[in-house]
Structure formats: structure tokens, C-alpha cells
Amino acid sequence: MRLRSARAALLGAALLVTLASAPASAATGQFRYDYVTAEGYQATGFLNSPPSEQCLDLPGVGQDNPQPAHSPKNRTDATATVFAEAGCQGNYFTLRPHTGGVSERLKVRSVVFS
């Protein structure tokens, strides 16, 4: 009986180690967006091969910048859900993989890829 319990425990531990060491998945491609810097300059931000299933606040449109980003373009192989607020909060819009851009009217501050 103890041999079976030891085997089961060993198998369970091996499975946990294997799962824990597996690399996190990521969307392949680029996500782009436009924004106005805190100093008033036009800029383009991008995320290259961003991680999947993780909320990402968009660089350049954080708390020090009162204006959100706009015109997101999802050129990754994953679905991108963009949010009006940081921390993937507020209104959201879903962008299909490999799509063109969305109009300048869509204001965003965070994104998650699935």
C-alpha cells in the first residue's frame, strides 16, 4: 500500500514541476496604438508578442497622462480585448486577430490577449 502512495505522490510532484516550468503562452505579432504624450506630442506605442491572459496597462497612457490611447491595431495571432480604464476595467471592445485598425473614437488604457 505504501508503495502505491509513494508512486502517486511522486507522479503528482513530477506533474507539478512539469506544469510550473512550462513557458507562458504569448500572442505572436504586434499590438499598436496611438496616443498624445503628457507633453502634447503624437506618439505610437506597441507591444511585441505580448503575454496571453494577463492584463497589460498600455505604456504611455498611465496616471501621469490624462489622455487615453486611441486607434488600436491588433496584428497578433490572438484576440485582443481592450478596456477604457487601466487594470482591464470599464467598457471594453474585442479585436479579432490580424485585423486592421479601429477608429480614433475608441479610447483605451489596457488590454488582455486570449
C-alpha positions in Angstrom: 0.0 0.0 0.0 2.8 2.4 0.9 4.4 1.8 -2.5 1.3 2.9 -4.3 1.0 6.1 -2.2 4.7 6.9 -2.8 4.3 6.3 -6.5 1.2 8.5 -6.7 2.9 11.3 -4.7 6.0 11.1 -6.9 3.9 11.2 -10.1 1.9 14.2 -8.7 5.1 16.1 -7.8 6.6 15.4 -11.3 3.4 16.7 -12.9 3.5 19.9 -10.8 7.2 20.5 -11.7 6.5 20.0 -15.4 3.5 22.4 -15.4 5.3 25.0 -13.3 8.3 25.0 -15.7 6.2 25.3 -18.9 6.7 28.7 -20.6 3.8 31.1 -20.5 2.0 31.4 -23.8 2.2 34.7 -25.7 0.5 36.2 -28.7 2.7 36.3 -31.7 2.8 39.6 -33.5 2.4 43.3 -32.6 -0.3 45.3 -31.0 -0.1 49.1 -31.8 -1.9 52.1 -30.5 -1.6 55.9 -30.9 -1.6 58.5 -28.1 -0.7 62.0 -27.2 2.1 62.3 -24.7 1.8 64.3 -21.4 3.9 66.9 -23.2 1.4 67.1 -26.1 3.3 65.1 -28.8 1.8 62.5 -31.0 3.2 59.0 -30.4 2.7 55.4 -31.3 3.0 52.7 -28.7 3.4 49.0 -29.4 3.6 45.6 -27.6 5.6 42.9 -29.3 4.5 39.3 -28.7 2.6 40.2 -25.5 1.8 37.6 -22.9 -1.6 35.9 -23.1 -4.3 36.0 -20.4 -2.6 38.8 -18.5 -3.9 42.3 -18.1 -1.5 44.9 -19.6 -1.7 48.6 -18.9 -0.6 50.4 -22.0 2.7 52.2 -21.7 2.5 56.0 -22.2 -1.1 56.4 -21.0 -0.7 55.8 -17.3 -1.6 58.0 -14.4 0.8 60.8 -15.5 -1.1 61.1 -18.8 -4.8 62.2 -18.6 -5.5 61.3 -22.2 -6.1 57.6 -23.1 -4.7 55.9 -26.2 -6.8 55.5 -29.4 -6.9 53.7 -32.7 -5.7 50.3 -31.5 -4.5 47.8 -34.2 -4.3 44.1 -33.3 -1.7 42.5 -35.6 -1.2 39.5 -33.3 -2.5 35.9 -33.7 -4.7 36.2 -30.6 -7.9 38.0 -29.8 -7.3 41.3 -28.0 -9.8 42.8 -25.6 -9.1 46.5 -25.0 -10.5 48.4 -22.0 -11.3 52.0 -21.4 -9.7 52.0 -18.0 -6.4 50.7 -16.6 -6.4 47.3 -14.9 -8.8 45.9 -17.6 -11.7 47.8 -16.1 -14.6 49.7 -17.6 -16.1 49.4 -21.1 -14.3 47.0 -23.4 -14.1 46.1 -27.1 -12.8 42.9 -28.7 -10.4 43.0 -31.7 -10.0 39.9 -33.8 -6.5 38.6 -34.6 -4.7 40.1 -37.6 -7.2 42.9 -38.0 -6.8 46.4 -39.3 -7.3 49.4 -37.1 -10.2 50.7 -35.2 -11.3 54.4 -35.4 -9.8 57.1 -33.3 -13.0 57.3 -31.3 -12.1 54.1 -29.4 -10.2 55.2 -26.3 -8.2 52.6 -24.4 -5.8 52.2 -21.4 -5.4 48.4 -21.1 -5.6 45.2 -23.0 -5.7 41.4 -22.5 -4.9 38.8 -25.1 -6.6 35.4 -25.3 
